[in-house]
């Protein structure tokens, strides 16, 4: 392994890491929004729409991201929707992540005991106020562990983006290996950069979980 | 006779084909303390839940100061503000401090001034001996303390009627007393209450009127002295006997 090669490649990987991070963060934000909306639709058993949500969740969770990306990237232009690779990447991640987030939030919502809801009602709270002040705060803290696991999972899934020619970390590494045969240095940098992105997230996750355990509910 | 606050008129409550309340009627006057007793599964808790519109009824009517309580009503939250309820299980909101548990509904539902609500909440906590726990979280309290906070939470809405659903049933014996004392104080201050309980001594001490419920019907109703000392029906007699114990010491020899 040659240090000078690593130093020379560093700016390329930095740029790729920023793209990975940017697409990952935007995709995950959309996934959280989709997940929260889907979870609420299922929790409140909204007629008809909740069946559509169930179909979406099964479709999203039981197909690989790579194939979802191909559908979005090659399929959408066929039906006349022009788009670019970055938007496709974000859309793919949101489509996949939405269902995982929905399941995480749903388990949190279902873990809130009925008596909490009834107590809120008996204090005169409307269903809206009950959701906002009583159900959601409790549901979100119980769904924190699966939520953090999903964030890490989705960030890792961004490595598939190289398949639709997004110049992310994976793409950059493969590109450099193909061009210069510097396999060791490229793969080393690839691993290091993924760790730089994911380790802080992972540590943040365990910190939040620990905090939540201290603030643990129960009687 | 004082004004009628709550009128329960011939209500029917069914879960599928199982009739839980079968034609219950009674009036509650202002300032009156009603104790509802009866064997498990007789419909006591369901009765309270119907009065607070947590359960729809299949027949009859419940009116609070002339307004019908109907779970399908849009105006439900307004009615529920007039009826406070304390449940058997500790039902404080675990993510909120003791003080916030008490102030959130008066602030958000009744839109009262937060400063004023906080002052009232602290005064009420003082009265139940928990002023120093205002900033604790529910998990840091004992069962009895939690139940006292739950009572304060209901009180802070200034309800016309308070419902207590076996509030001491899940408590350790020495904690039962502190909760019952709070309720005795409330009765002494003229609160209108309906209490479901298995504490017969307490029922005798606090009740203006006892209602004995069995199999979804009112079997006997009357003042506590005549009910506990001279029950009129065999069913009530049999029920009250389950609280008496014959000594078995002489068998040991």
Interface residues (C-beta under 8 A of the other chain):
Chain A: X115 X116 X118 X119 X120 X121 X122 X123 X124 X125 X126 X129 X133 X134 X137 X138 X141 X215 X216 X217 X218 X219
Chain B: X52 X54 X77 X78 X80 X81 X83 X84 X85 X87 X89 X90 X91 X92 X93 X94 X95 X104 X105 X108 X109 X110 X137 X138 X139 X143 X146 X153 X154 X157
